[in-house]
């Protein structure tokens, strides 16, 4: 290959990486915009904690909102002084796992003529804490006029003109982590100080004696979640409290699969519950054992469609998945399914690999990276990898699949949409 060919090849790679980063950034910004709308729509049915402090004439009000699964969904800090009012609101895709963050800020300043100057910004940060996009708007409102900025246009900030960051890589990483994790720390502090200022779930009983909600499994609208339960009715939840993690429950190792079900407890099941009524809607087909989303290598990943109708639950261990099921909430609020998405995906993979050279259906099977659309299309990655010996950690195949979860008169059905080799493979 000559020098010019090498140059153009490197140029193509560089442009491809840049385009890929831009696409990922746009996707993250869209996700944060969507999350903002979802959170704002459920605040009136969320738990709210608040703390007010005063110092030298200045007043600070901190607030945190939690959904019915006890997950933080919004944090706000408002400061009022003689100079004016400043409000900062934080929205995250997952506060418990510091990452992508939307920060909305609004500053109101009273001028000498009595008019109010309002400056707002919306900053979208990626999982690494880097600023992806910033929108600003400003306006001046006459004395007595409502300072409503809804009709003011946004201006996009040119991030390429931002000052150079001369911090070391370590300093930058520490600062970014502290920045992304600060809202969760505020929420946790307010919650621990309790009690809540507003709790729409107080007094709800329903079926709550039969289950405990698994963290980070709530639907985007905050109405549904996945919960730990048992097929029996006489459950001693006090005995299942996890002393290492207060406020959580674990039944790990409590009921081995090779033993008959306990006469009182029965077997472990996972439920879909309606958080607004504390009623059990149905079972997911999963049997995750605790209310923490992750225990070292054991974890429960629940992905919902944006409209909070279709869900996928994947339980897994270090080298593979245990169960992968899908279900759908009907318009009447009933659970359709579940269906065994894991077995269906494995059959798709086997059929595909049988007609393609270079990869073999082998190893421990893992399913991950699921996303779900409002149309019921599930996108996931299925791979086979070695778990021991010379092939430990080796990837035998990696495929991207799309499967449609379709509602029919006889129940849910799975249909293949597409399958191809993962680009990274």
Order of alpha helices (4+ residues) and beta strands (2+ residues): alpha-beta-beta-beta-beta-beta-beta-beta-beta-alpha-beta-beta-beta-beta-beta-beta-beta-beta-beta-alpha-beta-beta-beta-beta
